[in-house]
Amino acid sequence: MDSDLYLLAWSKLQEAAFLWLSDVPLSVSAREELQGLMQRISPSQLAAIGARLRPLLSDSEHVQNFIESVLAPRSQTC
């Protein structure tokens, strides 16, 4: 079951990364789903996902920026 969660998180993050690289904003529901998945996977699985994202996003700084943008609370507009 744990590996299913990892694969789901990886799939959703990979999809979000392609959108992020294309400057397409994530929908609120997609962001909330990703945040929920990220909170449920283990730290070692999160590290593995970061390592898998590195080639996709070109370097660790981009990975960090992407993860922060996914995990950041959505901005509140008035």
Stockholm file with secondary structure:
# STOCKHOLM 1.0

chainA/1-78         MDSDLYLLAWSKLQEAAFLWLSDVPLSVSAREELQGLMQRISPSQLAAIGARLRPLLSDSEHVQNFIESVLAPRSQTC
#=GR chainA/1-78 SS CHHHHHHHHHHHHHHHHHHHHTTCCCCHHHHHHHHHHHHHSCHHHHHHHHHHHHHHHSSHHHHHHHHHHHHSCCCCCC
#=GC SS_cons        CHHHHHHHHHHHHHHHHHHHHTTCCCCHHHHHHHHHHHHHSCHHHHHHHHHHHHHHHSSHHHHHHHHHHHHSCCCCCC
//
